[in-house]
Amino acid sequence: MQIGTRWADSAPPPPSVPAALAEAIRAANVRGGSWTLTWLEGRPIADHSDGTHLEIDATGAVTDSGSELCDEDDDWLTG
């Protein structure tokens, strides 16, 4: 079991964040808010409060799906 964590984006990523994901987080250039690290099937996922979504895929590459991941599926929340 791997435990996630949360930190302000003004702080450096904690040591539990894998190096490739930490590099992508620093490169994301988001301002204000916080990051949340979670784990799904052994893979790290970093979500920013602005909707930025970074994860390491099965090949080991960092992907950035941004905030459009669930935009269409969330319509039921507003209506």
N, C-alpha and C positions, 0 to 999 in steps of 0.2 A: 504494500500500500504506500502510495506517495501522497504527501500532504502538500496542498497548494499554499499560496501566500498572496498577500496584497501589499502594495507599496505605492507611495506618491511618485508621479512621473519625474519629479524634481530630484529624486534619490536614485542612486545607481541600483540596477537589478540585484536582488539578493543572490548569494552563492548557489542556491538551489536551482537557479535558472540556467539551463544548458548554455554553453558559450555561443553557439550559433544563434540561438533565440535571443540571448542578451544583446548580441551585435545588431540584430534586426530591430530590437526595441529601441536601442540608442539611435539608430538610423531613421526611425519613424517620425521624428521631429514633431511630436504632439506636445501641446502645452496645456497645463492645468489638468486636474483629474488624477486618476490612479490606474494602475495596472493590477490585474488579477491573474495569477498563475494557477491553472488547474491541470489535471492529468486525465486523459481519456485513453484507455487501452494502452497504457504505458507511454503515451506520447504527450509532450508538454504543449499547452495552449495558453497563450497570453492574450487577454482581452483588455482593451483600454476603455475607460468610461465614455469616450467619444465614439465608440463603435469599431475602432480598429481591432482586427482579429488576426493574430499571427499564430502559426502553428508549425510544428515540424511534421512533415508527412512521412509515409512509409519508406520513402527513398532516402530520408534524412535531409531533404531540402526544406527550407523555411518558405511557407506560403503566406500570402497576405490576401485575405478575402474581403477586407474592409467592412464597411457597415452594410453593404448590400446583401449580405448573406441571408438575412431573414426579413427584409423589408416587405416583400409581397405577402409572406406568410403571417406577418404581424397585423394585417389590416383588421382582423377580427377583434383586436384589442381596443381599437378606437371606436368601433361602431357597435 
